[in-house]
Amino acid sequence: EFHKNSADIIRLAVFGRKEDGSYHEEICFPANNLCVSSVDIQAVEPVDKNTRELLQKSVTLAIDIATKTLELNATHVATKAQQESNAKLTLQKLEDNIEQETAENNSIASAGQAVADSKALAEAEIIKAEAEVEQAKLRAEAKLIEMKSNVELADLEHTLEYQYQQRRAKLEIMRTSELALIESGKFANMVGALGPETLVHIAKSENETKAKLLGGLGLKGMIISDSNNPVNLMSLADGLIQTKPRK
């Protein structure tokens, strides 16, 4: 979503939003009379190398899916057109043969040979029946090729979609793991920066002062204990409620 609307997001951040929701056309700085009227985004890419590579692979995979889909559709259309053309050509040849045979039969009939006429008519019916059978076979073959092409196309689309979903799931797992590591490292650095003496002072301070100190550190509460002062879990909730800062 960010990559898709990055241009509008950056322009809104630079020029500010109007009351109607659109962004201003320019921004001016009175100190040096500098006016900025346009912002051009040259490129947008993730900072993390692994994320950038996985994103590039996902884009490449999506392009491959679209390309292969177009290729299969084009092959299917071309095959269907070729089969129809071959069927029409074969039918035309058969019709030409029928016309030729009919002409010969008419010539024999004009000569007054009744037996030849009967034989010619029988041969014409046989040729016509064979033509109809051949045409039906060609139509069945064309339909079979079309069905096979549709099945192969559907299988390829399902395979590519499954691969894409797997890569997307791996990216999400990596992103969640990295965020968890960042948060745990941030908390460890904060505790390390405070030091044990500061934590002891916070623990011994008054409730209101303790709440302000924890709020300044971005914490809602903390528990400090050792073997001499074990934590009473039964009264822990009441203690947290009592130490909640007043608004």
Secondary structure, 3 states (H helix, E strand, C coil): CCCCCHHHHHHHHHHCECCCCCECCCEEECCCCEEECCCCCCCCCCCCHHHHHHHHHHHHHHHHHHHHHHHHHHHHHHHHHHHHHHHHHHHHHHHHHHHHHHHHHHHHHHCCCHHHHHHHHHHHHHHHHHHHHHHHHHHHHHHHHHHHHHHHHHHHHHHHHHHHHHHHHHHHHHHHHHHHHHHHHHHHHHHHHHHHHHHHHHHHCCHHHHHHHHHHCCCCCCCCCCCCCCCCHHHHHHHHHHCCCCC
